Amino acid sequence: PKLAKDVMYAKAVLETWKQEVDDSFAKEKETIGASFPYIRTSDESTLNGYTVINADLIKGDDKKVPAVILFHTGAGPQDVFLRWKADMLARDPMWGDDNGDNKNNNGCVVLIADIVGDSTGWTWTDRDRYDDTRKKVLQRTVQEHEHSHSHENENGPIEIIAQRWKLRETVAAAVQALKNIQEVDDQNIAAMGWCLGGHPVLELGRMKLDGVHTLVTFHGVFDGIKDDIDINTSISMSGLGTETAKGQRQNCVLICNGKSDPFVSRK
Protein backbone atom coordinates (compact mmCIF):
# COMPACT_ATOMS: atom_id res chain seq x y z
CA PRO A 1 0.00 0.00 0.00
CA LYS A 2 0.91 3.67 -0.30
CA LEU A 3 2.30 4.58 3.13
CA ALA A 4 3.24 8.25 2.69
CA LYS A 5 2.10 11.35 0.86
CA ASP A 6 5.49 11.74 -0.81
CA VAL A 7 9.13 10.65 -0.69
CA MET A 8 10.17 13.47 1.64
CA TYR A 9 7.57 12.50 4.24
CA ALA A 10 8.52 8.82 4.06
CA LYS A 11 12.24 9.59 4.31
CA ALA A 12 11.77 11.90 7.30
CA VAL A 13 9.73 9.32 9.24
CA LEU A 14 12.01 6.40 8.38
CA GLU A 15 15.16 8.30 9.34
CA THR A 16 13.66 9.39 12.66
CA TRP A 17 12.36 5.87 13.32
CA LYS A 18 15.78 4.33 12.69
CA GLN A 19 17.51 6.93 14.85
CA GLU A 20 15.07 6.34 17.72
CA VAL A 21 15.69 2.59 17.59
CA ASP A 22 19.47 3.03 17.47
CA ASP A 23 19.57 5.52 20.33
CA SER A 24 17.33 3.73 22.80
CA PHE A 25 16.30 0.53 24.53
CA ALA A 26 14.49 -0.44 21.33
CA LYS A 27 17.53 -1.89 19.54
CA GLU A 28 17.57 -4.78 22.01
CA LYS A 29 14.19 -6.00 20.78
CA GLU A 30 12.79 -7.19 17.47
CA THR A 31 9.24 -6.77 16.24
CA ILE A 32 7.00 -8.42 13.67
CA GLY A 33 4.34 -6.55 11.70
CA ALA A 34 1.61 -7.85 9.41
CA SER A 35 -1.64 -6.85 7.75
CA PHE A 36 -4.63 -7.68 9.92
CA PRO A 37 -8.02 -7.43 8.19
CA TYR A 38 -11.12 -7.71 10.36
CA ILE A 39 -14.88 -7.35 9.92
CA ARG A 40 -17.35 -4.72 11.03
CA THR A 41 -20.26 -7.08 11.59
CA SER A 42 -23.03 -4.49 11.28
CA ASP A 43 -22.51 -4.25 7.51
CA GLU A 44 -19.94 -7.02 6.88
CA SER A 45 -17.37 -4.44 5.75
CA THR A 46 -13.70 -5.40 5.81
CA LEU A 47 -11.48 -3.04 7.78
CA ASN A 48 -7.77 -3.10 7.07
CA GLY A 49 -5.77 -3.13 10.26
CA TYR A 50 -2.08 -3.74 10.82
CA THR A 51 -0.63 -5.46 13.88
CA VAL A 52 2.83 -5.19 15.41
CA ILE A 53 4.11 -7.51 18.15
CA ASN A 54 7.30 -8.00 20.08
CA ALA A 55 9.07 -10.97 18.47
CA ASP A 56 9.50 -12.57 21.91
CA LEU A 57 5.76 -13.10 21.99
CA ILE A 58 5.94 -15.97 19.50
CA LYS A 59 8.06 -18.10 21.82
CA GLY A 60 4.88 -19.80 22.93
CA ASP A 61 4.95 -19.39 26.71
CA ASP A 62 1.18 -18.67 26.76
CA LYS A 63 1.75 -15.31 28.42
CA LYS A 64 -1.06 -12.78 27.92
CA VAL A 65 0.12 -9.25 27.12
CA PRO A 66 -1.53 -5.80 27.04
CA ALA A 67 -2.83 -4.37 23.80
CA VAL A 68 -2.96 -0.88 22.30
CA ILE A 69 -5.19 0.38 19.49
CA LEU A 70 -3.90 3.26 17.36
CA PHE A 71 -6.54 5.32 15.51
CA HIS A 72 -5.26 7.11 12.43
CA THR A 73 -5.32 10.70 11.24
CA GLY A 74 -7.05 11.99 8.14
CA ALA A 75 -4.21 10.39 6.16
CA GLY A 76 -5.79 6.98 6.74
CA PRO A 77 -4.53 3.73 8.30
CA GLN A 78 -1.80 3.15 5.71
CA ASP A 79 0.68 5.58 7.22
CA VAL A 80 4.37 4.95 7.90
CA PHE A 81 4.09 7.28 10.91
CA LEU A 82 1.67 4.88 12.61
CA ARG A 83 3.89 1.89 11.85
CA TRP A 84 6.78 3.72 13.52
CA LYS A 85 4.69 4.42 16.63
CA ALA A 86 3.36 0.84 16.74
CA ASP A 87 6.87 -0.55 16.43
CA MET A 88 8.22 1.58 19.29
CA LEU A 89 5.31 0.67 21.55
CA ALA A 90 5.85 -3.04 20.94
CA ARG A 91 9.57 -2.66 21.75
CA ASP A 92 9.10 -0.56 24.89
CA PRO A 93 10.42 -2.09 28.16
CA MET A 94 7.55 -0.58 30.17
CA TRP A 95 5.56 -3.77 29.56
CA GLY A 96 7.50 -5.65 32.25
CA ASP A 97 5.78 -7.24 35.25
CA ASP A 98 4.49 -5.37 38.31
CA ASN A 99 7.88 -5.76 40.02
CA GLY A 100 9.65 -3.93 37.22
CA ASP A 101 11.29 -7.08 35.84
CA ASN A 102 11.76 -6.56 32.10
CA LYS A 103 13.92 -9.62 31.45
CA ASN A 104 10.92 -11.61 30.27
CA ASN A 105 9.16 -8.65 28.71
CA ASN A 106 7.02 -9.82 25.80
CA GLY A 107 5.89 -6.32 24.94
CA CYS A 108 2.35 -5.71 23.80
CA VAL A 109 0.15 -6.25 20.77
CA VAL A 110 -0.48 -3.06 18.79
CA LEU A 111 -3.31 -2.75 16.29
CA ILE A 112 -3.42 0.12 13.83
CA ALA A 113 -7.18 0.31 13.38
CA ASP A 114 -8.95 1.31 10.18
CA ILE A 115 -11.76 3.85 10.38
CA VAL A 116 -12.38 4.42 6.65
CA GLY A 117 -11.86 1.03 4.96
CA ASP A 118 -8.55 1.74 3.19
CA SER A 119 -6.32 -1.21 2.23
CA THR A 120 -4.24 0.50 -0.46
CA GLY A 121 -3.52 4.00 0.84
CA TRP A 122 -6.13 5.73 -1.32
CA THR A 123 -6.82 8.17 1.52
CA TRP A 124 -3.56 9.98 0.70
CA THR A 125 -4.75 11.03 -2.75
CA ASP A 126 -8.54 10.62 -3.08
CA ARG A 127 -9.67 13.33 -0.69
CA ASP A 128 -13.22 13.50 -2.06
CA ARG A 129 -13.69 9.82 -1.26
CA TYR A 130 -12.16 10.36 2.16
CA ASP A 131 -14.42 13.32 2.95
CA ASP A 132 -17.49 11.31 1.94
CA THR A 133 -16.41 8.26 3.97
CA ARG A 134 -15.53 10.36 6.99
CA LYS A 135 -18.92 12.07 6.87
CA LYS A 136 -20.72 8.73 6.82
CA VAL A 137 -18.69 7.29 9.69
CA LEU A 138 -19.23 10.35 11.90
CA GLN A 139 -22.89 10.81 10.99
CA ARG A 140 -25.31 10.72 13.90
CA THR A 141 -28.29 8.43 13.33
CA VAL A 142 -31.25 7.38 15.44
CA GLN A 143 -31.76 3.94 16.95
CA GLU A 144 -34.19 2.53 19.49
CA HIS A 145 -32.74 1.05 22.67
CA GLU A 146 -34.27 -0.45 25.77
CA HIS A 147 -33.91 1.88 28.74
CA SER A 148 -35.38 1.76 32.21
CA HIS A 149 -36.04 5.52 32.28
CA SER A 150 -37.76 5.80 28.91
CA HIS A 151 -41.38 6.01 27.87
CA GLU A 152 -43.40 2.80 27.67
CA ASN A 153 -44.69 1.23 24.50
CA GLU A 154 -46.33 -2.12 23.84
CA ASN A 155 -42.94 -3.89 23.97
CA GLY A 156 -41.75 -2.21 27.14
CA PRO A 157 -39.54 0.83 27.87
CA ILE A 158 -37.49 2.18 24.96
CA GLU A 159 -35.41 5.23 24.26
CA ILE A 160 -34.82 6.94 20.93
CA ILE A 161 -31.11 7.74 20.88
CA ALA A 162 -29.14 9.74 18.32
CA GLN A 163 -25.50 8.70 18.36
CA ARG A 164 -22.61 8.07 16.01
CA TRP A 165 -23.63 4.45 15.73
CA LYS A 166 -21.46 3.65 12.71
CA LEU A 167 -18.40 5.05 14.46
CA ARG A 168 -19.27 2.97 17.51
CA GLU A 169 -19.62 -0.14 15.35
CA THR A 170 -16.26 0.62 13.74
CA VAL A 171 -14.57 1.10 17.11
CA ALA A 172 -16.17 -2.01 18.60
CA ALA A 173 -14.93 -4.06 15.65
CA ALA A 174 -11.33 -3.04 16.37
CA VAL A 175 -11.64 -3.87 20.05
CA GLN A 176 -13.20 -7.25 19.32
CA ALA A 177 -10.53 -8.04 16.72
CA LEU A 178 -7.87 -7.44 19.36
CA LYS A 179 -9.69 -9.53 21.94
CA ASN A 180 -9.81 -12.41 19.46
CA ILE A 181 -6.00 -12.59 19.40
CA GLN A 182 -5.00 -15.42 21.71
CA GLU A 183 -2.01 -13.62 23.22
CA VAL A 184 -3.96 -10.48 24.19
CA ASP A 185 -4.98 -9.80 27.77
CA ASP A 186 -8.55 -8.71 27.00
CA GLN A 187 -8.83 -6.84 30.31
CA ASN A 188 -5.80 -4.65 29.61
CA ILE A 189 -6.49 -2.62 26.47
CA ALA A 190 -5.58 1.00 25.76
CA ALA A 191 -6.21 3.28 22.80
CA MET A 192 -4.49 6.31 21.30
CA GLY A 193 -5.68 8.56 18.49
CA TRP A 194 -4.33 11.42 16.43
CA CYS A 195 -6.39 14.09 14.64
CA LEU A 196 -9.43 12.22 13.21
CA GLY A 197 -8.47 9.41 15.58
CA GLY A 198 -9.58 11.58 18.49
CA HIS A 199 -13.20 10.85 17.62
CA PRO A 200 -13.02 7.06 18.17
CA VAL A 201 -11.01 7.51 21.36
CA LEU A 202 -13.59 9.89 22.81
CA GLU A 203 -16.36 7.54 21.68
CA LEU A 204 -14.61 4.65 23.42
CA GLY A 205 -14.72 6.68 26.59
CA ARG A 206 -18.48 6.94 26.27
CA MET A 207 -19.01 3.31 25.25
CA LYS A 208 -17.23 1.89 28.30
CA LEU A 209 -16.35 -1.41 26.64
CA ASP A 210 -15.16 -4.13 28.97
CA GLY A 211 -11.38 -4.28 29.30
CA VAL A 212 -10.67 -0.87 27.72
CA HIS A 213 -9.13 1.49 30.25
CA THR A 214 -6.48 3.99 29.14
CA LEU A 215 -7.50 6.47 26.44
CA VAL A 216 -5.35 9.27 24.98
CA THR A 217 -5.74 11.67 22.06
CA PHE A 218 -3.17 13.97 20.47
CA HIS A 219 -4.47 17.07 18.64
CA GLY A 220 -7.80 15.26 18.30
CA VAL A 221 -10.26 17.08 16.08
CA PHE A 222 -13.58 17.26 17.94
CA ASP A 223 -16.80 19.02 17.01
CA GLY A 224 -18.28 19.79 20.40
CA ILE A 225 -21.24 17.38 20.43
CA LYS A 226 -22.33 17.08 24.05
CA ASP A 227 -25.86 15.70 24.01
CA ASP A 228 -26.83 12.06 24.61
CA ILE A 229 -24.29 11.74 27.44
CA ASP A 230 -26.05 10.46 30.53
CA ILE A 231 -24.82 11.78 33.87
CA ASN A 232 -24.15 8.22 35.06
CA THR A 233 -22.15 7.23 31.98
CA SER A 234 -20.18 10.42 31.37
CA ILE A 235 -16.48 10.69 30.73
CA SER A 236 -14.16 11.80 33.50
CA MET A 237 -11.48 14.12 32.18
CA SER A 238 -9.47 14.00 35.41
CA GLY A 239 -8.97 11.63 38.30
CA LEU A 240 -8.10 8.00 37.64
CA GLY A 241 -10.35 5.21 38.77
CA THR A 242 -13.32 7.38 39.62
CA GLU A 243 -16.76 5.85 40.07
CA THR A 244 -20.18 6.92 38.83
CA ALA A 245 -23.16 7.40 41.09
CA LYS A 246 -24.26 3.86 40.28
CA GLY A 247 -20.89 2.38 41.16
CA GLN A 248 -19.71 1.97 37.58
CA ARG A 249 -16.14 2.81 36.61
CA GLN A 250 -15.72 6.01 34.64
CA ASN A 251 -13.33 6.03 31.71
CA CYS A 252 -10.71 8.76 31.83
CA VAL A 253 -9.60 10.37 28.58
CA LEU A 254 -6.36 12.33 28.39
CA ILE A 255 -6.80 14.98 25.68
CA CYS A 256 -3.57 16.63 24.51
CA ASN A 257 -4.08 19.69 22.32
CA GLY A 258 -1.85 22.67 21.74
CA LYS A 259 -3.47 26.06 22.26
CA SER A 260 -2.31 27.12 18.77
CA ASP A 261 -3.64 24.02 17.01
CA PRO A 262 -5.32 25.42 13.86
CA PHE A 263 -7.79 22.51 13.66
CA VAL A 264 -9.15 22.75 17.20
CA SER A 265 -10.53 25.95 18.67
CA ARG A 266 -9.96 26.84 22.33
CA LYS A 267 -13.69 26.31 22.92
N, C-alpha and C positions, 0 to 999 in steps of 0.2 A: 504493500500500500504506500501511498504518498504520505510521508511522515513530517514534512516541513513545507513552509510556504515558498522557500527558495533555498539556494545553496548556502547563502550567508547565514541564514537562521540555523540550518542544520549544522554547519561547521561550528558556529558559536556554542551551541548546546553540547555537541560531541566533545569539543575541546575542554569545556568546563567540566563536563561529566568525567572525562578521563583524568583531569587534574584533581578533582575531588576524590576519586578512587585512589590515586597515587599518593595523595597527601594525608590520608586518614586511615582509620581502622579498616576501611572497606576493602583494601587490597588483600587482606587476610582471608576473605570469603569469596566464594563464587556463587553466581546466581544462574537460574534457568528461566527463560521467558518463552511464552508460547501463546498463540491465538486461542481464545476461549469463547466461542459462540454460546449463547444461551437464549432461552425463549421467554418472551413476555406472553404469558398464557392467556391474557384477556383477548388478544387478537392474533395469537400464534405468530407474532413477528419475531424474527431473529435479530438479536442484538449482538454486537461484535466486540466482545471484551478481549482483554489481554491480561494474562496472569504472569507474575514474577514470583519465584520462590528462592529461598536459600538452598543451594545445592545439597547441604547437609540433610535436608528434609527427606531426601529420597533414600536415606540409609535404611529405612524400614524399621525404626524403633517404636512405631505406633504412638509417638508423642504428638499431642494436639498442640497447635500453635495459634496465636492470635491472627486476625485478618484485618486488612485495611482496604476500603474501597476508595478509589480516586475518581472524582467526577470532573469531566473535562471542561475546558473553556469553549468559547464559540468557534474555536478551530477544529473541534471534533475530537473523537477518541483516538484517531490515528495521528499522534503527536509525539515526536521524539522527546520533547520536554517531559511528558508524563512517563515515558519509559525510563528516563533518567531518574525521576523522583521515585518511581516504583523500585528500581534497582537499588537505590541507596537505602530505602526503607527495609528491603529484604536483607541487606547486608548489615544493618545497624546492630551493634552489640546490646542495645537497650532491651532486647527481647530475652535476656537471661532470666533465671528463676528469681523468686522473691528474695533470696539471700544474696543476690548480686553475682551469682556464679555464671559466667558467660562461656565457660569451657565447652559446655554441651549446648550452646545456643543454636537452635535450628531456625532462628529468624521468624519470619511471618509469611503469610500468603497475601500478596497484593493483587487486587483486581482493578484494572482500569476499566471502569464501566462505560457503557455506550448509551447515551441519551437519545441520539438522533437516528440510529440505524445505519451507520457508515462503516463499511468493511474495506473500502478502497482509498479513503482519504479525499472523497469528493467535497467534503465540507470546506477544504482549503480554497477551492476555486468556484464552486457553484453556490454563490451566496444567496441567490433567489430561492433555490431549493432548501438551503439551510433556514432562511427566514421563515419559509412556509412550514417546515417541519418543527421548528422551534415554537411557532405560534400554536400549532396543534398540540404539542406536548404540554405547553403551559396553559392551555385554554381551560377555563373553569366551566364545568358542566354540572348538571343536577342529577342526583341519584336519591333513591329512597332507602332509608336505613332504619332498622328497628331502634327504638330509643325509649327509655323508661319515662322521659319527661316530655314526650311529644303527644300530639293530639291522637285520639283514638279513631280507628276506622274498623271496618268489619273484620279485618285480619289482626287487629291488635294495634298497639302504639307504633307509629312510624314518625320519621322526621325527614323532611325534604332538605337535603344538604347540597350546597354548591361548593365544590372543591376542585382542585386540580387532580382529578381522578386518574387521568392518563399518566401524569408525572408520578403519582403514587404507585401505579401499576408498574411503571418503568423502574422505579427505585426498588420496589419489592422484589422484582425479578432479579436484580443484581444481588440483593441480600440473600435470596434463596439459592441463587447459583453458587455463592460462596459457601453457604451452609451445606450444600450437597458435596463439597469437596471433603473427602474422608479425613484429611489431616487438619482441617480447620476446627478450632475451638469455637463452637457456635454461640457461646455465651461471652465471647470476648472480641467483638467486632467494632471497629472504628470507621469513620468516613471523613474524607477531606475533599473540598471542592474549590475550584478557582473560577472566577468570573461567572459564566452561566452555571457552573457547577455549584454555586452557592444556593441555587434554588432547590436542588434535590437534598442538599444537606439540611437546609432549614425545614424542608418537608419531612425528612426523617425525624427531626426533632419533634414534630407534631404527631407523627404516626406512632411513635413509641414501640417500634418492633422489638420483639424479644431478642435479647443478646446484643443489641446495638447500644453503645454507651457514649463513646467519645466522638464529638462532632465539631469540625473546624472548617471555616471558610476563609479564603484569602481574596480580597477585593471582589467579594461576591456581589453580583448585580441583582438587587432586589427591587420590587416595585411597590412595596408598602401595603400590600393586602393584609388586613388585620382581622376581617370578620371570619366567622365560623370557627373561632378558637374558643373552646369552652374553658371556663375558669379552672376547672379541675383537670384539664389536659393541656395546659399552656406550657410554653417553653420557658425555662429558667435561664436567664442570660448571665447569672452569677451565682456562685455558691454550689459546690459540688455535692451530689448526693442528697439534694433536698427532696422533700416529700410533698405531695399534694394533700388537699384536705381529706381526701378519701384514702390516704395511705399509699397512693401509687407513687413510684419514683418519677421525678421530673427529669427529662433530658436537658442537659446543659450544652449550649452551642456557643463556641468561641468564635466571634465574628471579628476578623482583622481587616480593617479598611483604613487607608490613608486619607487624611482630611482633604488632600488635593486630588483624590481620585476623580477623573473627569467623567466616569461612568456612574458614580454613586453620589448623590447629593448628600449634604450634611443632615437633611431631614431623615 
